Amino acid sequence: MFHLTKQERTVLSLFVLVALLGSVLKCAFARYPTLVDIVNLIDSDRIYRKVDLNTVSVEELVDIPYIGEYTASNIVRYRRDHGPFSSIEQIKNVKGIRDKNYERFYKYLCVR
């Protein structure tokens, strides 16, 4: 048999604790899917209402995750200069909005 030092026992105990906690969380997320929304609060599309791109203001756009003031003002400016949006995908034409950013916030937008 081998002997572990106090420090080695502490590290081993922490490792076992983290592994056990990970297993418990995985089971909890599988059994209660709404926990994922609670943990990922900012990415949850249930928390935020969809806003209409053709009527939304800069202030309302800034409240949407991943849209800052610069992007919000560009969206409103594009709408003013080019007319109402006909689809959500048209927002990709706005200066500063790349595909990666679009994928983050399109679920909070709609066109009526």
Jmol script that loads the backbone (N, CA, C; Angstrom):
load data "model"
ATOM      1  N   MET A   1       0.852  -1.177   0.000  1.00  0.00           N
ATOM      2  CA  MET A   1       0.000   0.000   0.000  1.00  0.00           C
ATOM      3  C   MET A   1       0.890   1.229   0.000  1.00  0.00           C
ATOM      4  N   PHE A   2       0.378   2.301  -0.542  1.00  0.00           N
ATOM      5  CA  PHE A   2       1.154   3.534  -0.592  1.00  0.00           C
ATOM      6  C   PHE A   2       0.502   4.592   0.286  1.00  0.00           C
ATOM      7  N   HIS A   3       1.319   5.545   0.693  1.00  0.00           N
ATOM      8  CA  HIS A   3       0.855   6.600   1.581  1.00  0.00           C
ATOM      9  C   HIS A   3       0.845   7.925   0.829  1.00  0.00           C
ATOM     10  N   LEU A   4      -0.186   8.701   1.066  1.00  0.00           N
ATOM     11  CA  LEU A   4      -0.310  10.015   0.437  1.00  0.00           C
ATOM     12  C   LEU A   4      -0.028  11.093   1.476  1.00  0.00           C
ATOM     13  N   THR A   5       0.608  12.154   1.012  1.00  0.00           N
ATOM     14  CA  THR A   5       0.837  13.284   1.907  1.00  0.00           C
ATOM     15  C   THR A   5      -0.480  14.030   2.108  1.00  0.00           C
ATOM     16  N   LYS A   6      -0.487  14.938   3.044  1.00  0.00           N
ATOM     17  CA  LYS A   6      -1.700  15.731   3.316  1.00  0.00           C
ATOM     18  C   LYS A   6      -2.088  16.540   2.087  1.00  0.00           C
ATOM     19  N   GLN A   7      -1.115  17.110   1.414  1.00  0.00           N
ATOM     20  CA  GLN A   7      -1.376  17.914   0.225  1.00  0.00           C
ATOM     21  C   GLN A   7      -1.946  17.032  -0.901  1.00  0.00           C
ATOM     22  N   GLU A   8      -1.406  15.844  -1.086  1.00  0.00           N
ATOM     23  CA  GLU A   8      -1.909  14.940  -2.115  1.00  0.00           C
ATOM     24  C   GLU A   8      -3.336  14.492  -1.809  1.00  0.00           C
ATOM     25  N   ARG A   9      -3.634  14.237  -0.546  1.00  0.00           N
ATOM     26  CA  ARG A   9      -5.004  13.860  -0.159  1.00  0.00           C
ATOM     27  C   ARG A   9      -5.974  15.007  -0.425  1.00  0.00           C
ATOM     28  N   THR A  10      -5.532  16.227  -0.140  1.00  0.00           N
ATOM     29  CA  THR A  10      -6.379  17.398  -0.384  1.00  0.00           C
ATOM     30  C   THR A  10      -6.685  17.544  -1.874  1.00  0.00           C
ATOM     31  N   VAL A  11      -5.673  17.419  -2.718  1.00  0.00           N
ATOM     32  CA  VAL A  11      -5.860  17.536  -4.162  1.00  0.00           C
ATOM     33  C   VAL A  11      -6.771  16.427  -4.668  1.00  0.00           C
ATOM     34  N   LEU A  12      -6.558  15.217  -4.208  1.00  0.00           N
ATOM     35  CA  LEU A  12      -7.389  14.092  -4.610  1.00  0.00           C
ATOM     36  C   LEU A  12      -8.837  14.283  -4.160  1.00  0.00           C
ATOM     37  N   SER A  13      -9.028  14.778  -2.957  1.00  0.00           N
ATOM     38  CA  SER A  13     -10.380  15.050  -2.456  1.00  0.00           C
ATOM     39  C   SER A  13     -11.071  16.113  -3.290  1.00  0.00           C
ATOM     40  N   LEU A  14     -10.373  17.166  -3.642  1.00  0.00           N
ATOM     41  CA  LEU A  14     -10.951  18.221  -4.478  1.00  0.00           C
ATOM     42  C   LEU A  14     -11.316  17.686  -5.857  1.00  0.00           C
ATOM     43  N   PHE A  15     -10.459  16.852  -6.405  1.00  0.00           N
ATOM     44  CA  PHE A  15     -10.745  16.261  -7.715  1.00  0.00           C
ATOM     45  C   PHE A  15     -12.018  15.421  -7.664  1.00  0.00           C
ATOM     46  N   VAL A  16     -12.144  14.590  -6.652  1.00  0.00           N
ATOM     47  CA  VAL A  16     -13.333  13.754  -6.497  1.00  0.00           C
ATOM     48  C   VAL A  16     -14.570  14.626  -6.301  1.00  0.00           C
ATOM     49  N   LEU A  17     -14.447  15.684  -5.518  1.00  0.00           N
ATOM     50  CA  LEU A  17     -15.567  16.588  -5.274  1.00  0.00           C
ATOM     51  C   LEU A  17     -16.027  17.264  -6.565  1.00  0.00           C
ATOM     52  N   VAL A  18     -15.094  17.742  -7.363  1.00  0.00           N
ATOM     53  CA  VAL A  18     -15.440  18.396  -8.628  1.00  0.00           C
ATOM     54  C   VAL A  18     -16.091  17.399  -9.590  1.00  0.00           C
ATOM     55  N   ALA A  19     -15.550  16.197  -9.671  1.00  0.00           N
ATOM     56  CA  ALA A  19     -16.131  15.166 -10.541  1.00  0.00           C
ATOM     57  C   ALA A  19     -17.548  14.814 -10.091  1.00  0.00           C
ATOM     58  N   LEU A  20     -17.753  14.685  -8.797  1.00  0.00           N
ATOM     59  CA  LEU A  20     -19.075  14.378  -8.264  1.00  0.00           C
ATOM     60  C   LEU A  20     -20.056  15.515  -8.535  1.00  0.00           C
ATOM     61  N   LEU A  21     -19.622  16.736  -8.320  1.00  0.00           N
ATOM     62  CA  LEU A  21     -20.473  17.900  -8.577  1.00  0.00           C
ATOM     63  C   LEU A  21     -20.845  17.985 -10.064  1.00  0.00           C
ATOM     64  N   GLY A  22     -19.889  17.726 -10.943  1.00  0.00           N
ATOM     65  CA  GLY A  22     -20.168  17.725 -12.378  1.00  0.00           C
ATOM     66  C   GLY A  22     -21.207  16.688 -12.755  1.00  0.00           C
ATOM     67  N   SER A  23     -21.103  15.508 -12.163  1.00  0.00           N
ATOM     68  CA  SER A  23     -22.071  14.442 -12.431  1.00  0.00           C
ATOM     69  C   SER A  23     -23.462  14.822 -11.939  1.00  0.00           C
ATOM     70  N   VAL A  24     -23.540  15.408 -10.770  1.00  0.00           N
ATOM     71  CA  VAL A  24     -24.828  15.833 -10.216  1.00  0.00           C
ATOM     72  C   VAL A  24     -25.463  16.909 -11.103  1.00  0.00           C
ATOM     73  N   LEU A  25     -24.663  17.882 -11.541  1.00  0.00           N
ATOM     74  CA  LEU A  25     -25.188  18.947 -12.410  1.00  0.00           C
ATOM     75  C   LEU A  25     -25.657  18.391 -13.750  1.00  0.00           C
ATOM     76  N   LYS A  26     -24.906  17.453 -14.310  1.00  0.00           N
ATOM     77  CA  LYS A  26     -25.303  16.863 -15.588  1.00  0.00           C
ATOM     78  C   LYS A  26     -26.646  16.146 -15.456  1.00  0.00           C
ATOM     79  N   CYS A  27     -26.826  15.401 -14.394  1.00  0.00           N
ATOM     80  CA  CYS A  27     -28.102  14.709 -14.157  1.00  0.00           C
ATOM     81  C   CYS A  27     -29.233  15.715 -13.929  1.00  0.00           C
ATOM     82  N   ALA A  28     -28.941  16.769 -13.178  1.00  0.00           N
ATOM     83  CA  ALA A  28     -29.966  17.785 -12.910  1.00  0.00           C
ATOM     84  C   ALA A  28     -30.387  18.488 -14.197  1.00  0.00           C
ATOM     85  N   PHE A  29     -29.424  18.819 -15.071  1.00  0.00           N
ATOM     86  CA  PHE A  29     -29.747  19.475 -16.336  1.00  0.00           C
ATOM     87  C   PHE A  29     -30.551  18.547 -17.244  1.00  0.00           C
ATOM     88  N   ALA A  30     -30.257  17.252 -17.185  1.00  0.00           N
ATOM     89  CA  ALA A  30     -31.002  16.298 -18.009  1.00  0.00           C
ATOM     90  C   ALA A  30     -32.438  16.143 -17.503  1.00  0.00           C
ATOM     91  N   ARG A  31     -32.603  16.141 -16.202  1.00  0.00           N
ATOM     92  CA  ARG A  31     -33.942  15.936 -15.635  1.00  0.00           C
ATOM     93  C   ARG A  31     -34.779  17.214 -15.649  1.00  0.00           C
ATOM     94  N   TYR A  32     -34.141  18.368 -15.445  1.00  0.00           N
ATOM     95  CA  TYR A  32     -34.839  19.654 -15.388  1.00  0.00           C
ATOM     96  C   TYR A  32     -34.233  20.611 -16.425  1.00  0.00           C
ATOM     97  N   PRO A  33     -34.675  20.555 -17.679  1.00  0.00           N
ATOM     98  CA  PRO A  33     -34.091  21.393 -18.741  1.00  0.00           C
ATOM     99  C   PRO A  33     -34.206  22.896 -18.481  1.00  0.00           C
ATOM    100  N   THR A  34     -35.161  23.307 -17.687  1.00  0.00           N
ATOM    101  CA  THR A  34     -35.291  24.742 -17.413  1.00  0.00           C
ATOM    102  C   THR A  34     -34.122  25.265 -16.586  1.00  0.00           C
ATOM    103  N   LEU A  35     -33.404  24.382 -15.912  1.00  0.00           N
ATOM    104  CA  LEU A  35     -32.217  24.816 -15.172  1.00  0.00           C
ATOM    105  C   LEU A  35     -31.151  25.380 -16.097  1.00  0.00           C
ATOM    106  N   VAL A  36     -31.095  24.870 -17.306  1.00  0.00           N
ATOM    107  CA  VAL A  36     -30.127  25.374 -18.280  1.00  0.00           C
ATOM    108  C   VAL A  36     -30.403  26.846 -18.562  1.00  0.00           C
ATOM    109  N   ASP A  37     -31.690  27.203 -18.683  1.00  0.00           N
ATOM    110  CA  ASP A  37     -32.048  28.602 -18.913  1.00  0.00           C
ATOM    111  C   ASP A  37     -31.683  29.475 -17.721  1.00  0.00           C
ATOM    112  N   ILE A  38     -31.816  28.940 -16.541  1.00  0.00           N
ATOM    113  CA  ILE A  38     -31.464  29.713 -15.350  1.00  0.00           C
ATOM    114  C   ILE A  38     -29.958  29.949 -15.304  1.00  0.00           C
ATOM    115  N   VAL A  39     -29.205  28.918 -15.607  1.00  0.00           N
ATOM    116  CA  VAL A  39     -27.742  29.036 -15.583  1.00  0.00           C
ATOM    117  C   VAL A  39     -27.266  29.937 -16.715  1.00  0.00           C
ATOM    118  N   ASN A  40     -27.860  29.782 -17.891  1.00  0.00           N
ATOM    119  CA  ASN A  40     -27.489  30.588 -19.057  1.00  0.00           C
ATOM    120  C   ASN A  40     -28.473  31.732 -19.244  1.00  0.00           C
ATOM    121  N   LEU A  41     -28.700  32.489 -18.209  1.00  0.00           N
ATOM    122  CA  LEU A  41     -29.733  33.513 -18.199  1.00  0.00           C
ATOM    123  C   LEU A  41     -29.603  34.501 -19.349  1.00  0.00           C
ATOM    124  N   ILE A  42     -28.418  34.948 -19.645  1.00  0.00           N
ATOM    125  CA  ILE A  42     -28.265  35.981 -20.676  1.00  0.00           C
ATOM    126  C   ILE A  42     -28.567  35.444 -22.066  1.00  0.00           C
ATOM    127  N   ASP A  43     -28.384  34.163 -22.291  1.00  0.00           N
ATOM    128  CA  ASP A  43     -28.633  33.592 -23.609  1.00  0.00           C
ATOM    129  C   ASP A  43     -30.033  33.023 -23.764  1.00  0.00           C
ATOM    130  N   SER A  44     -30.842  33.118 -22.740  1.00  0.00           N
ATOM    131  CA  SER A  44     -32.163  32.520 -22.794  1.00  0.00           C
ATOM    132  C   SER A  44     -33.111  33.403 -23.582  1.00  0.00           C
ATOM    133  N   ASP A  45     -33.699  32.845 -24.633  1.00  0.00           N
ATOM    134  CA  ASP A  45     -34.664  33.617 -25.417  1.00  0.00           C
ATOM    135  C   ASP A  45     -36.024  33.665 -24.740  1.00  0.00           C
ATOM    136  N   ARG A  46     -36.203  32.969 -23.636  1.00  0.00           N
ATOM    137  CA  ARG A  46     -37.455  33.046 -22.882  1.00  0.00           C
ATOM    138  C   ARG A  46     -37.501  34.291 -22.007  1.00  0.00           C
ATOM    139  N   ILE A  47     -36.361  34.847 -21.682  1.00  0.00           N
ATOM    140  CA  ILE A  47     -36.285  35.994 -20.792  1.00  0.00           C
ATOM    141  C   ILE A  47     -36.637  37.287 -21.533  1.00  0.00           C
ATOM    142  N   TYR A  48     -36.207  37.394 -22.772  1.00  0.00           N
ATOM    143  CA  TYR A  48     -36.382  38.628 -23.533  1.00  0.00           C
ATOM    144  C   TYR A  48     -37.517  38.482 -24.535  1.00  0.00           C
ATOM    145  N   ARG A  49     -38.308  39.520 -24.664  1.00  0.00           N
ATOM    146  CA  ARG A  49     -39.365  39.507 -25.669  1.00  0.00           C
ATOM    147  C   ARG A  49     -38.753  39.883 -27.020  1.00  0.00           C
ATOM    148  N   LYS A  50     -39.374  39.436 -28.083  1.00  0.00           N
ATOM    149  CA  LYS A  50     -38.898  39.793 -29.420  1.00  0.00           C
ATOM    150  C   LYS A  50     -39.318  41.221 -29.726  1.00  0.00           C
ATOM    151  N   VAL A  51     -38.420  41.956 -30.355  1.00  0.00           N
ATOM    152  CA  VAL A  51     -38.730  43.333 -30.733  1.00  0.00           C
ATOM    153  C   VAL A  51     -38.786  43.433 -32.258  1.00  0.00           C
ATOM    154  N   ASP A  52     -39.660  44.276 -32.733  1.00  0.00           N
ATOM    155  CA  ASP A  52     -39.837  44.485 -34.166  1.00  0.00           C
ATOM    156  C   ASP A  52     -38.757  45.435 -34.671  1.00  0.00           C
ATOM    157  N   LEU A  53     -37.994  44.983 -35.638  1.00  0.00           N
ATOM    158  CA  LEU A  53     -36.903  45.795 -36.187  1.00  0.00           C
ATOM    159  C   LEU A  53     -37.400  47.092 -36.818  1.00  0.00           C
ATOM    160  N   ASN A  54     -38.637  47.125 -37.251  1.00  0.00           N
ATOM    161  CA  ASN A  54     -39.146  48.306 -37.935  1.00  0.00           C
ATOM    162  C   ASN A  54     -39.726  49.359 -37.005  1.00  0.00           C
ATOM    163  N   THR A  55     -39.855  49.051 -35.729  1.00  0.00           N
ATOM    164  CA  THR A  55     -40.408  50.035 -34.800  1.00  0.00           C
ATOM    165  C   THR A  55     -39.538  50.257 -33.565  1.00  0.00           C
ATOM    166  N   VAL A  56     -38.525  49.453 -33.379  1.00  0.00           N
ATOM    167  CA  VAL A  56     -37.716  49.500 -32.165  1.00  0.00           C
ATOM    168  C   VAL A  56     -36.844  50.760 -32.132  1.00  0.00           C
ATOM    169  N   SER A  57     -36.618  51.266 -30.917  1.00  0.00           N
ATOM    170  CA  SER A  57     -35.764  52.439 -30.738  1.00  0.00           C
ATOM    171  C   SER A  57     -34.348  51.988 -30.361  1.00  0.00           C
ATOM    172  N   VAL A  58     -33.431  52.921 -30.368  1.00  0.00           N
ATOM    173  CA  VAL A  58     -32.044  52.633 -29.987  1.00  0.00           C
ATOM    174  C   VAL A  58     -31.999  52.117 -28.550  1.00  0.00           C
ATOM    175  N   GLU A  59     -32.755  52.744 -27.662  1.00  0.00           N
ATOM    176  CA  GLU A  59     -32.751  52.351 -26.249  1.00  0.00           C
ATOM    177  C   GLU A  59     -33.234  50.916 -26.063  1.00  0.00           C
ATOM    178  N   GLU A  60     -34.272  50.537 -26.819  1.00  0.00           N
ATOM    179  CA  GLU A  60     -34.785  49.172 -26.717  1.00  0.00           C
ATOM    180  C   GLU A  60     -33.801  48.162 -27.296  1.00  0.00           C
ATOM    181  N   LEU A  61     -33.106  48.536 -28.361  1.00  0.00           N
ATOM    182  CA  LEU A  61     -32.114  47.639 -28.951  1.00  0.00           C
ATOM    183  C   LEU A  61     -30.938  47.405 -28.011  1.00  0.00           C
ATOM    184  N   VAL A  62     -30.545  48.426 -27.279  1.00  0.00           N
ATOM    185  CA  VAL A  62     -29.416  48.290 -26.349  1.00  0.00           C
ATOM    186  C   VAL A  62     -29.750  47.309 -25.232  1.00  0.00           C
ATOM    187  N   ASP A  63     -31.030  47.157 -24.911  1.00  0.00           N
ATOM    188  CA  ASP A  63     -31.444  46.211 -23.873  1.00  0.00           C
ATOM    189  C   ASP A  63     -31.310  44.755 -24.311  1.00  0.00           C
ATOM    190  N   ILE A  64     -31.157  44.517 -25.603  1.00  0.00           N
ATOM    191  CA  ILE A  64     -31.008  43.159 -26.124  1.00  0.00           C
ATOM    192  C   ILE A  64     -29.563  42.706 -25.917  1.00  0.00           C
ATOM    193  N   PRO A  65     -29.373  41.464 -25.478  1.00  0.00           N
ATOM    194  CA  PRO A  65     -28.007  40.962 -25.296  1.00  0.00           C
ATOM    195  C   PRO A  65     -27.202  41.030 -26.588  1.00  0.00           C
ATOM    196  N   TYR A  66     -25.945  41.417 -26.465  1.00  0.00           N
ATOM    197  CA  TYR A  66     -24.966  41.469 -27.554  1.00  0.00           C
ATOM    198  C   TYR A  66     -25.163  42.637 -28.510  1.00  0.00           C
ATOM    199  N   ILE A  67     -26.091  43.544 -28.226  1.00  0.00           N
ATOM    200  CA  ILE A  67     -26.237  44.736 -29.064  1.00  0.00           C
ATOM    201  C   ILE A  67     -25.867  45.942 -28.213  1.00  0.00           C
ATOM    202  N   GLY A  68     -24.821  46.623 -28.638  1.00  0.00           N
ATOM    203  CA  GLY A  68     -24.389  47.821 -27.935  1.00  0.00           C
ATOM    204  C   GLY A  68     -24.987  49.065 -28.557  1.00  0.00           C
ATOM    205  N   GLU A  69     -24.640  50.198 -27.991  1.00  0.00           N
ATOM    206  CA  GLU A  69     -25.206  51.464 -28.472  1.00  0.00           C
ATOM    207  C   GLU A  69     -24.786  51.770 -29.913  1.00  0.00           C
ATOM    208  N   TYR A  70     -23.534  51.477 -30.249  1.00  0.00           N
ATOM    209  CA  TYR A  70     -23.039  51.735 -31.607  1.00  0.00           C
ATOM    210  C   TYR A  70     -23.832  50.917 -32.635  1.00  0.00           C
ATOM    211  N   THR A  71     -23.992  49.632 -32.364  1.00  0.00           N
ATOM    212  CA  THR A  71     -24.725  48.763 -33.284  1.00  0.00           C
ATOM    213  C   THR A  71     -26.196  49.155 -33.349  1.00  0.00           C
ATOM    214  N   ALA A  72     -26.782  49.484 -32.205  1.00  0.00           N
ATOM    215  CA  ALA A  72     -28.189  49.881 -32.174  1.00  0.00           C
ATOM    216  C   ALA A  72     -28.416  51.137 -33.011  1.00  0.00           C
ATOM    217  N   SER A  73     -27.538  52.121 -32.879  1.00  0.00           N
ATOM    218  CA  SER A  73     -27.711  53.347 -33.664  1.00  0.00           C
ATOM    219  C   SER A  73     -27.496  53.076 -35.150  1.00  0.00           C
ATOM    220  N   ASN A  74     -26.607  52.150 -35.491  1.00  0.00           N
ATOM    221  CA  ASN A  74     -26.423  51.778 -36.905  1.00  0.00           C
ATOM    222  C   ASN A  74     -27.662  51.092 -37.473  1.00  0.00           C
ATOM    223  N   ILE A  75     -28.315  50.275 -36.668  1.00  0.00           N
ATOM    224  CA  ILE A  75     -29.542  49.598 -37.120  1.00  0.00           C
ATOM    225  C   ILE A  75     -30.643  50.612 -37.398  1.00  0.00           C
ATOM    226  N   VAL A  76     -30.837  51.543 -36.479  1.00  0.00           N
ATOM    227  CA  VAL A  76     -31.881  52.560 -36.656  1.00  0.00           C
ATOM    228  C   VAL A  76     -31.542  53.474 -37.833  1.00  0.00           C
ATOM    229  N   ARG A  77     -30.272  53.819 -37.979  1.00  0.00           N
ATOM    230  CA  ARG A  77     -29.839  54.666 -39.102  1.00  0.00           C
ATOM    231  C   ARG A  77     -30.072  53.930 -40.424  1.00  0.00           C
ATOM    232  N   TYR A  78     -29.749  52.651 -40.492  1.00  0.00           N
ATOM    233  CA  TYR A  78     -29.967  51.861 -41.711  1.00  0.00           C
ATOM    234  C   TYR A  78     -31.456  51.824 -42.062  1.00  0.00           C
ATOM    235  N   ARG A  79     -32.287  51.632 -41.055  1.00  0.00           N
ATOM    236  CA  ARG A  79     -33.741  51.594 -41.282  1.00  0.00           C
ATOM    237  C   ARG A  79     -34.233  52.943 -41.811  1.00  0.00           C
ATOM    238  N   ARG A  80     -33.710  54.030 -41.249  1.00  0.00           N
ATOM    239  CA  ARG A  80     -34.117  55.372 -41.693  1.00  0.00           C
ATOM    240  C   ARG A  80     -33.674  55.626 -43.138  1.00  0.00           C
ATOM    241  N   ASP A  81     -32.459  55.180 -43.485  1.00  0.00           N
ATOM    242  CA  ASP A  81     -31.910  55.449 -44.811  1.00  0.00           C
ATOM    243  C   ASP A  81     -32.440  54.516 -45.898  1.00  0.00           C
ATOM    244  N   HIS A  82     -32.746  53.257 -45.554  1.00  0.00           N
ATOM    245  CA  HIS A  82     -33.116  52.266 -46.552  1.00  0.00           C
ATOM    246  C   HIS A  82     -34.567  51.798 -46.462  1.00  0.00           C
ATOM    247  N   GLY A  83     -35.310  52.323 -45.528  1.00  0.00           N
ATOM    248  CA  GLY A  83     -36.699  51.907 -45.379  1.00  0.00           C
ATOM    249  C   GLY A  83     -36.828  50.722 -44.434  1.00  0.00           C
ATOM    250  N   PRO A  84     -38.051  50.245 -44.236  1.00  0.00           N
ATOM    251  CA  PRO A  84     -38.278  49.162 -43.276  1.00  0.00           C
ATOM    252  C   PRO A  84     -37.602  47.858 -43.709  1.00  0.00           C
ATOM    253  N   PHE A  85     -37.278  47.055 -42.706  1.00  0.00           N
ATOM    254  CA  PHE A  85     -36.692  45.742 -42.956  1.00  0.00           C
ATOM    255  C   PHE A  85     -37.773  44.801 -43.479  1.00  0.00           C
ATOM    256  N   SER A  86     -37.432  44.008 -44.469  1.00  0.00           N
ATOM    257  CA  SER A  86     -38.379  43.022 -44.992  1.00  0.00           C
ATOM    258  C   SER A  86     -38.148  41.644 -44.377  1.00  0.00           C
ATOM    259  N   SER A  87     -36.957  41.426 -43.815  1.00  0.00           N
ATOM    260  CA  SER A  87     -36.658  40.166 -43.134  1.00  0.00           C
ATOM    261  C   SER A  87     -35.571  40.424 -42.086  1.00  0.00           C
ATOM    262  N   ILE A  88     -35.462  39.502 -41.148  1.00  0.00           N
ATOM    263  CA  ILE A  88     -34.439  39.647 -40.105  1.00  0.00           C
ATOM    264  C   ILE A  88     -33.047  39.538 -40.712  1.00  0.00           C
ATOM    265  N   GLU A  89     -32.881  38.682 -41.723  1.00  0.00           N
ATOM    266  CA  GLU A  89     -31.567  38.494 -42.345  1.00  0.00           C
ATOM    267  C   GLU A  89     -31.021  39.776 -42.970  1.00  0.00           C
ATOM    268  N   GLN A  90     -31.897  40.700 -43.296  1.00  0.00           N
ATOM    269  CA  GLN A  90     -31.485  41.967 -43.904  1.00  0.00           C
ATOM    270  C   GLN A  90     -30.622  42.780 -42.941  1.00  0.00           C
ATOM    271  N   ILE A  91     -30.697  42.478 -41.655  1.00  0.00           N
ATOM    272  CA  ILE A  91     -29.908  43.210 -40.664  1.00  0.00           C
ATOM    273  C   ILE A  91     -28.417  42.967 -40.853  1.00  0.00           C
ATOM    274  N   LYS A  92     -28.065  41.900 -41.561  1.00  0.00           N
ATOM    275  CA  LYS A  92     -26.652  41.619 -41.839  1.00  0.00           C
ATOM    276  C   LYS A  92     -26.033  42.691 -42.723  1.00  0.00           C
ATOM    277  N   ASN A  93     -26.864  43.481 -43.412  1.00  0.00           N
ATOM    278  CA  ASN A  93     -26.358  44.557 -44.257  1.00  0.00           C
ATOM    279  C   ASN A  93     -25.949  45.788 -43.459  1.00  0.00           C
ATOM    280  N   VAL A  94     -26.309  45.831 -42.196  1.00  0.00           N
ATOM    281  CA  VAL A  94     -25.986  46.972 -41.343  1.00  0.00           C
ATOM    282  C   VAL A  94     -24.495  46.942 -41.022  1.00  0.00           C
ATOM    283  N   LYS A  95     -23.881  48.106 -41.084  1.00  0.00           N
ATOM    284  CA  LYS A  95     -22.447  48.225 -40.807  1.00  0.00           C
ATOM    285  C   LYS A  95     -22.136  47.722 -39.388  1.00  0.00           C
ATOM    286  N   GLY A  96     -21.157  46.843 -39.287  1.00  0.00           N
ATOM    287  CA  GLY A  96     -20.707  46.353 -37.995  1.00  0.00           C
ATOM    288  C   GLY A  96     -21.339  45.049 -37.540  1.00  0.00           C
ATOM    289  N   ILE A  97     -22.316  44.536 -38.279  1.00  0.00           N
ATOM    290  CA  ILE A  97     -22.958  43.284 -37.884  1.00  0.00           C
ATOM    291  C   ILE A  97     -22.401  42.153 -38.754  1.00  0.00           C
ATOM    292  N   ARG A  98     -21.687  41.257 -38.090  1.00  0.00           N
ATOM    293  CA  ARG A  98     -21.133  40.098 -38.778  1.00  0.00           C
ATOM    294  C   ARG A  98     -21.998  38.880 -38.477  1.00  0.00           C
ATOM    295  N   ASP A  99     -21.746  37.807 -39.209  1.00  0.00           N
ATOM    296  CA  ASP A  99     -22.529  36.577 -39.032  1.00  0.00           C
ATOM    297  C   ASP A  99     -22.481  36.075 -37.598  1.00  0.00           C
ATOM    298  N   LYS A 100     -21.314  36.154 -36.971  1.00  0.00           N
ATOM    299  CA  LYS A 100     -21.169  35.671 -35.595  1.00  0.00           C
ATOM    300  C   LYS A 100     -22.059  36.472 -34.642  1.00  0.00           C
ATOM    301  N   ASN A 101     -22.079  37.792 -34.796  1.00  0.00           N
ATOM    302  CA  ASN A 101     -22.924  38.637 -33.955  1.00  0.00           C
ATOM    303  C   ASN A 101     -24.404  38.379 -34.242  1.00  0.00           C
ATOM    304  N   TYR A 102     -24.725  38.242 -35.512  1.00  0.00           N
ATOM    305  CA  TYR A 102     -26.110  37.982 -35.909  1.00  0.00           C
ATOM    306  C   TYR A 102     -26.625  36.706 -35.247  1.00  0.00           C
ATOM    307  N   GLU A 103     -25.817  35.663 -35.228  1.00  0.00           N
ATOM    308  CA  GLU A 103     -26.227  34.392 -34.622  1.00  0.00           C
ATOM    309  C   GLU A 103     -26.516  34.543 -33.137  1.00  0.00           C
ATOM    310  N   ARG A 104     -25.907  35.512 -32.487  1.00  0.00           N
ATOM    311  CA  ARG A 104     -26.111  35.717 -31.054  1.00  0.00           C
ATOM    312  C   ARG A 104     -27.431  36.408 -30.739  1.00  0.00           C
ATOM    313  N   PHE A 105     -27.857  37.341 -31.575  1.00  0.00           N
ATOM    314  CA  PHE A 105     -29.022  38.135 -31.189  1.00  0.00           C
ATOM    315  C   PHE A 105     -30.218  38.055 -32.119  1.00  0.00           C
ATOM    316  N   TYR A 106     -30.166  37.294 -33.190  1.00  0.00           N
ATOM    317  CA  TYR A 106     -31.317  37.261 -34.115  1.00  0.00           C
ATOM    318  C   TYR A 106     -32.576  36.721 -33.454  1.00  0.00           C
ATOM    319  N   LYS A 107     -32.428  35.848 -32.463  1.00  0.00           N
ATOM    320  CA  LYS A 107     -33.604  35.236 -31.826  1.00  0.00           C
ATOM    321  C   LYS A 107     -34.417  36.220 -30.999  1.00  0.00           C
ATOM    322  N   TYR A 108     -33.882  37.410 -30.768  1.00  0.00           N
ATOM    323  CA  TYR A 108     -34.590  38.431 -30.006  1.00  0.00           C
ATOM    324  C   TYR A 108     -35.289  39.438 -30.932  1.00  0.00           C
ATOM    325  N   LEU A 109     -35.180  39.236 -32.245  1.00  0.00           N
ATOM    326  CA  LEU A 109     -35.716  40.196 -33.218  1.00  0.00           C
ATOM    327  C   LEU A 109     -36.813  39.554 -34.061  1.00  0.00           C
ATOM    328  N   CYS A 110     -37.672  40.403 -34.593  1.00  0.00           N
ATOM    329  CA  CYS A 110     -38.682  39.938 -35.540  1.00  0.00           C
ATOM    330  C   CYS A 110     -38.986  41.083 -36.492  1.00  0.00           C
ATOM    331  N   VAL A 111     -39.675  40.759 -37.581  1.00  0.00           N
ATOM    332  CA  VAL A 111     -40.133  41.752 -38.552  1.00  0.00           C
ATOM    333  C   VAL A 111     -41.623  41.507 -38.742  1.00  0.00           C
ATOM    334  N   ARG A 112     -42.408  42.504 -38.435  1.00  0.00           N
ATOM    335  CA  ARG A 112     -43.878  42.366 -38.563  1.00  0.00           C
ATOM    336  C   ARG A 112     -44.365  43.139 -39.765  1.00  0.00           C
TER     337      ARG A 112
END
end "model"
wireframe off; spacefill off
backbone 0.3
color backbone group
